[in-house]
Amino acid sequence: MGNPGATLSAYRDKQSQERSILEAAKHGPLQSLTDREMDLREQPMTIYPRPKRVRAWVRFGSEAVRVDAKLVRSTPLAAGIEFRAGEQTFRCWVWGNAVQLDEGESSRK
């Protein structure tokens, strides 16, 4: 049946993260890399039909927050991610070194 304490803890973590995201969003729009920064004309892009779970640093205006996200596409230098807070879905490009695979991702293969 699982561990109800762990389930409650995960729920609280998710709620806390959503509050952090929505609070950070008050500081400005979600920042995303530009086409020039990503150099899409010269760099190949990979699109993931089964997005990978990641943790990533994103920035709303000057406010940085770490989020649980899905890696939906990438280039050799950048990652296209999406994440949710409340009813909103956010999408942006961040530098690849701002993204880390979810610790449990490799054990689920």
C-alpha positions in Angstrom: 0.0 0.0 0.0 3.0 2.3 0.2 4.2 4.6 2.8 1.5 7.2 3.7 4.2 9.5 5.3 6.3 9.5 2.2 3.2 10.3 0.1 2.2 13.2 2.3 5.8 14.5 2.3 5.9 14.4 -1.5 2.6 16.2 -1.7 3.8 18.9 0.7 7.1 19.3 -1.3 5.0 19.7 -4.5 2.8 22.3 -2.9 5.8 24.2 -1.5 7.5 24.2 -4.9 4.3 25.5 -6.6 4.1 28.4 -4.1 7.8 29.2 -4.7 7.2 29.2 -8.5 4.2 31.4 -8.3 5.9 33.8 -5.8 9.0 34.0 -8.1 6.7 34.7 -11.1 5.7 38.0 -9.4 9.3 39.2 -10.0 8.9 39.2 -13.8 8.4 37.0 -16.8 10.0 33.6 -17.1 13.4 34.0 -18.8 14.3 31.8 -21.7 17.4 31.6 -23.9 17.2 33.4 -27.2 17.6 31.8 -30.6 20.9 33.5 -31.0 22.2 32.1 -27.7 21.0 28.6 -28.7 22.5 28.9 -32.2 19.7 26.7 -33.6 20.9 27.2 -37.2 24.1 25.5 -36.4 23.2 23.1 -33.5 21.2 20.0 -33.8 18.1 19.6 -31.7 16.8 16.5 -30.1 13.1 16.1 -29.3 12.2 13.5 -26.6 9.0 11.6 -27.3 9.2 10.4 -23.7 10.3 13.5 -21.7 12.8 12.8 -19.0 12.3 14.1 -15.4 14.8 16.7 -14.3 15.5 19.4 -11.7 16.3 22.7 -13.3 17.1 26.3 -12.3 14.8 28.8 -13.9 14.6 32.6 -13.6 11.5 34.8 -13.3 12.9 38.3 -13.8 15.8 38.5 -11.3 14.4 35.7 -9.1 15.9 32.2 -9.5 14.0 29.0 -8.4 14.7 25.3 -8.8 11.9 23.3 -10.2 10.9 19.7 -11.0 10.5 19.7 -14.8 10.3 17.6 -17.9 13.1 17.7 -20.5 11.3 17.9 -23.8 14.1 18.9 -26.1 17.7 19.7 -26.1 20.7 20.9 -28.1 24.4 20.3 -27.2 24.3 23.4 -24.9 20.7 24.0 -23.9 17.6 22.2 -22.6 14.0 22.9 -23.4 11.9 22.2 -20.3 8.4 22.5 -19.1 6.9 22.5 -15.6 3.6 23.2 -13.9 2.5 25.4 -11.0 -1.2 25.4 -10.2 -3.1 25.5 -13.5 -0.2 27.0 -15.5 2.3 25.2 -17.6 5.6 27.0 -18.1 8.1 26.4 -21.0 11.5 27.8 -21.5 15.1 27.1 -22.7 17.9 27.1 -20.1 21.6 26.3 -20.3 22.3 22.6 -20.1 24.3 22.9 -16.9 21.2 24.4 -15.1 19.6 20.9 -15.5 20.1 17.7 -13.6 18.4 14.4 -14.3 16.0 13.4 -11.5 17.8 11.0 -9.2 15.1 8.3 -9.6 15.0 8.6 -13.4 17.9 6.1 -14.1 16.5 3.5 -11.6 13.2 3.4 -13.4 14.6 2.2 -16.7 
